[in-house]
């Protein structure tokens, strides 16, 4: 339930920021905004302020800004169609820009307050709260049988009636090797509590798995002063956007050339699950994950595909080149086809999520 609430709040923030970009630049251009809606109809509740209706709708995964004449039916002085090319272009890309700016702001906050990251042992100058953490647990290993989980903190081990602390991943590895074939009692930090887990390291483990079957990393919280966090946040957002573009390019290229996906694609259920996991790890991790979603939303929307902002930008550029509006019926048909393709894709990935998360 908590995961669902957090997910709805996250989606709400991302949608409102995106649509506020369209809303703000339409208002600045003097266009009449008829409705600013969160979610998709049917309408749950609405109120009118000035000339604009503000609405909350039943389907929460989305939102819209309805601008007078954006469908080409109205070409009056305050319509979208009557705006200049630069004005209309800014209105269309404003949502994408706002999502990128939101991601940059969140990453500035993350860099300022700090995030726990993997460190190179021996290079921990700027880090605090050092911990040896479990990064991965091999299926069928002694670690899994003992109940170890990813993100567990190895505080130390018990031997001879006393507790011995550890301070590095290598120290843990040496202890595991020294206990091959006999029980090892590990002291684990998990969720603010200390628990003990007993595992017996294997003498002849499968290749690449190690005696205990875990991957370890020395981690620490790294943060920066505000003036450095500012540029690092923007830099991280730019880097994230570039990697997202490259990821989508590789995904689409493989899909069209080989007819298959090179990575898992998640729908609302999958993203909600990941949102819940990020929230459980820590608030800063949640902010980082929201920044990732915001950048993905920006990149996805700017793709020149019908029914997306990028598709509308493409039609606007075509109109500018040919010197007259694209035929209204042709534009409507293209957008309808694009919309149904997107809805079909959403249904497909949602079905895959249901199979994955509810049937293992």
Secondary structure, 3 states (H helix, E strand, C coil): CHHHHHHHHHHHHHHHHHHHHHHHHHHHCCCCEEEEEEEEEEEEEEEEECCEEEEEEEEEEEEEEEECCCCCCCCCCCCCCCCCHHHHHHHHHHHHHHHHHHHHHHHHHHHHHCEEEECECCECCCEEEEEEEEEEECCCCHHHHHCCCCCCEEEEEEECCEEEECCCHHHHHHHHHHCCCCEEEEEEEECCEEEEEEEECCCCCCCCCCCCCEEEEEEEEECCCHHHHHHHHHHHHHHHHHHHHHHHHHHHHHHHHHCCCCCCCCCHHHHHHHHHHHHHHCHHHHHHHHHHHHHHHHHHHHCCCCCCHHHHHHHHHHHHHHCCCCCHHHHHHHHHHHHHHHHHHHHHHHHHHHHHHHCC
